[in-house]
Amino acid sequence: MRAAMRRAMAAIVAALLALPTWSAQAPVTDRFPGVAEAYAVAIDGKLAWASNPDQARQPASLAKLLTALVLLDTGWKPGSEVQISSAAAGIEGSRIGLKPGEVLSAADLLTGMLVRSGNDACLALVEHAAGSMTAFAALMNQRAAALGMQNSHFVHPCGLDAPGQHTTARDLLLLGGVARQQQEITRRAALAAATVRTRGGRELRFHNSNALIGRQADTNGLKSGHTSQAGNCLIATASRDGHQVLLVMLGAPDRWWEAAGIIARGLAVAAPGPRLD
């Protein structure tokens, strides 16, 4: 009996040790009070600073990172031809300007979804992969559960506000940590601008919706978003000398300026320069 109990306790301890540091419900310092309704900063995989990391919030277009993971996990064929439906072309919010009936490659649509945060590109991919938003959202929630996103539920794959949809800054740290390991995501997220073409030859050019890309030194991703309920949102990644900073901001009034300062502070803590005295 005692041996069985010891084995059970060992299994529990091992499981706890395997969890990311930021998944633990431990007190953490609010180093930047008031910058967002909720935020969290991980430095080299450890939760450094946060405020309201478990507050339920709408995800806005940060949900597209999970959408991208599901797409890449479900028979991804970048050369697949995707025809744009009227629903995709007419969706609200940020778009890359697709028209009903046009055909683009899945790879180009993923670029439009991740660089410009195009909801039209997003919905076209979702419909192509699963037939409907409802079916695709079910896949998203399965993937979120597998990632350990215990306080998240997704309804709209493109991140538009929806009843019953919610996530947290802590859960989005998990999502960002996984997404930044996917080259198909990170190379697009780091682009300041991109160009895609329809099969008919129409050229679509757009800039990254993440205003830090190309402007904030060492920042290389990952996704921005905004809706009326979510406010200004951001998952940002930055690297310097082998060190990593991962920042999540939800409901941030001055998102870009504050994010730049937090990232700079995080990198300074992770990789301090030589002393001058």
Buried (B, 14 or more C-beta within 10 A) or exposed (E): EEEEEEEEEEEEEEEEEEEBEBBEEEEBEBBBEEBBBBBBBBBBEEBBBBBBBBBBBBBBBBBBBBBBBBBBEEEBEEEBEBBBBEBBBBBEBBBBBBBEEBEBBBBBBBBBBBBBBBBBBBBBBBBBBBEEBEEBBBBBBEBBEEBBBEBBBBBBBBBBBBEEBBBBBBBBBBBBBBBBEBEBBBEBBBBEEBEBEBEEEEEBEBBBBBBBBEEBEBBBBBBBBBBEEBBBBBBBBBBBEEBBBBBBBBBBEEBBEBBBBBBBBBBEBBBEEEEEE
